[in-house]
Amino acid sequence: MRQASFDEQPENTSWKLRGTGDSALGPTREQGLQRLLAFMPNAGKAYQNHRNSDFGIGKHIHVSMLSPYLRHRMIDEAEVLQTVLRHHSHNAAFKFIQEVFWRSYWKGWLEHRNLLWPEYQRQLPMCLQRVQESKHSNENYERALAGQTDVGLFNDWCAELEQTGYLHNHARMWFASIWIFTLRLPWELGADYFVRHLIDGDPASNTLGWRWVAGLHTAGKTYLATPKNIRTCAALRLGASTDQQLGLHRLATHTFNLPEKLPEQVLQKTPIAWPAPENAKTGCAPGKRGRRALLLTEEDLTWRPAQTPAGCVAMSPSPRSALAPSSPLVRGFVDAALSDALQRQQHGWSDTLPTVAPKALDETALIDWLVEQGMDEVICAYQPMGPARLRVEALREPLAAKGIGLQLQMRDYDRLVWPHASKGFFQLGMRIPDFLDVMSLARGA
Ligand SMILES: Cc1cc2nc3c(=O)[nH]c(=O)nc-3n(C[C@H](O)[C@H](O)[C@H](O)COP(=O)(O)OP(=O)(O)OC[C@H]3O[C@@H](n4cnc5c(N)ncnc54)[C@H](O)[C@@H]3O)c2cc1C
C-alpha cells in the first residue's frame, strides 16, 4: 500500500494559517460551528477556484469539511447559507452555495422516490453473493476493501477514508469511477463501503452519487477518472510519483453502460407526504394530557419544536448497511453527536427545562422511558429516507399500543427546496436566488 504521499508537504504551506486544516472532525455542534466560521474566508472565490483540488490527508483546506455536521444536521443548511452570505456576496460565494444545494437536491430527489433506497438495501446481500460466487470478482472485491489493489492511489484513498472518515469530493468521484470501470466491481458494493466509512455517509448523497458516476442517474452519462485529470487536480498530493507508482497507467480508458438492476417502479416518482410545518403549534389530542417528548435521531440533531417539550429522548444510531456495521470511527462520531445533542437539550429553552434521557436508547428502552415519564405524545423532525426513517415509522404502532402518539414536523427549508428536486439539478439550481429570497438571505451581487 502506498502511504508515502500522506506525509508529503505541499510546496506552499501557507494553508496552515488560512484554512480549517483538517483537524479531526469533532462530534459536537460547537466544533461544527467553529469549522464553519474558520472556513468562511475561503468560501468565496477561493472555493470556486480551488475546490476541485485534492491535497491529501490533513490538507483539505479548499473545502469546508462541513459534511459530517450537515449530514446529521448538527448545523443546518439555512445557518450555513446565512453565515456564508454574511461574509460574501451571492456572486462571490455562488459555487459554495450551489454545492450546499446539491445536498438538498439529492435529499429531495430520493424523497421523491422513497422505494429506491429500501430496494437497494434489499438487493445488497444478493449483489454480494454474486460477487462471492466468482473467484476473480471476490478477490478483486477483497483487495479493494483492504486497499491492496494494483492502483496505489486508490489504496491511498482507502487508507485515508478508514483513518479519517472523510474523502474529498473529487477523490470520491475518482474512487467510484475506478471501482466501477477499472476494478469492474458493482457500484452497489462500493456505495456500501463508502456509507460504512464516511462520517457523512448519507443514503441520498452517497447512493445517488454512486449512481451518478455509474451513469444510472442521468442515463448513459458515466464519469471516467482519467490520469490527466487526477494529475491536474491532485498534483500536490501526488508529488513526484510516477503513473506507474500510482497505478494510473492501469485506469480504464473508457466507460461502459451498466444495466439498471432496480425495478422500474422504484425509479418512478412517488408523492411526498408533507407533514406539519416546523413551527406548527399543535394542540393536545383529545383525551391526552399533552406531555410531549422530543425524539432526536441522527438525521436531525438541532431541530426544536415551537413549544418546550416535557422531555427529550434520542434513538440509538441506526445501522447504515444491510451487509456490515459502520466503521468504529463512524459509530464513535454518531454516538458522541447524539450525546452532544441530548446535552444541548438541557439548555436554551425559554421556560421549564425538559427531562432529558441520559443516553440514546434502542426501541424497547425508548418506549419504556416514555411510559415511565408519563409522556403521551412524541414529536420528531421529519425523517428523510434512510434507516432512521424506517425505525421511526416502525415505532408508531408499539407507541400507539401504549397510548402514545407520534407526530412529525418538517423543516421549512425542506418544504421550500424539495418540491423542486424531482428532476435534474438544473431545475433546482436556477431557483437558488428565489430560495435565498424566501429565506430572507438574498444579498446583492
Ligand atoms: C460517489 C460519491 C459519494 C458521496 N457520498 C456522500 C455522502 O455519503 N455524504 C455526503 O454528505 N456527500 C457525499 N458526496 C458528495 C460530496 O462528495 C460531499 O458532500 C463533499 O465531498 C463533502 O465535503 P465538504 O464538506 O468538504 O464539501 P464542500 O465542498 O465544502 O461543500 C459544502 C457542503 O455542500 C454539500 N456538498 C458539496 N458537494 C456535494 C455533492 N457533490 N453532493 C451533495 N452534497 C454536496 C455537502 O453537504 C458539503 O458539506 C458523495 C459524492 C460522490 C461522488
The ligand as an ORCA input file, in Angstrom:
! r2SCAN-3c Opt
* xyz 0 1
  C     -19.510      8.702     -5.040
  C     -19.870      9.847     -4.126
  C     -20.345      9.580     -2.836
  C     -20.715     10.638     -1.993
  N     -21.195     10.341     -0.743
  C     -21.603     11.354      0.077
  C     -22.147     11.082      1.358
  O     -22.322      9.921      1.754
  N     -22.493     12.136      2.148
  C     -22.348     13.434      1.729
  O     -22.666     14.355      2.507
  N     -21.856     13.696      0.499
  C     -21.474     12.717     -0.332
  N     -20.954     13.019     -1.562
  C     -20.938     14.424     -2.014
  C     -19.645     15.191     -1.720
  O     -18.555     14.452     -2.129
  C     -19.504     15.549     -0.235
  O     -20.681     16.153      0.241
  C     -18.355     16.533     -0.024
  O     -17.168     15.987     -0.523
  C     -18.213     16.828      1.446
  O     -17.045     17.553      1.676
  P     -17.076     19.064      2.166
  O     -17.981     19.225      3.337
  O     -15.646     19.459      2.374
  O     -17.695     19.774      0.905
  P     -17.708     21.301      0.439
  O     -17.135     21.318     -0.939
  O     -17.105     22.193      1.428
  O     -19.268     21.603      0.263
  C     -20.092     22.133      1.310
  C     -21.257     21.217      1.556
  O     -22.055     21.076      0.391
  C     -22.542     19.735      0.260
  N     -21.985     19.153     -0.966
  C     -20.853     19.507     -1.608
  N     -20.698     18.794     -2.741
  C     -21.753     17.963     -2.809
  C     -22.180     16.961     -3.740
  N     -21.491     16.689     -4.857
  N     -23.305     16.287     -3.468
  C     -24.033     16.554     -2.365
  N     -23.699     17.499     -1.453
  C     -22.571     18.181     -1.674
  C     -22.046     18.982      1.469
  O     -23.065     18.947      2.455
  C     -20.855     19.792      1.904
  O     -20.575     19.670      3.285
  C     -20.585     11.988     -2.448
  C     -20.090     12.230     -3.718
  C     -19.735     11.180     -4.558
  C     -19.198     11.485     -5.915
*
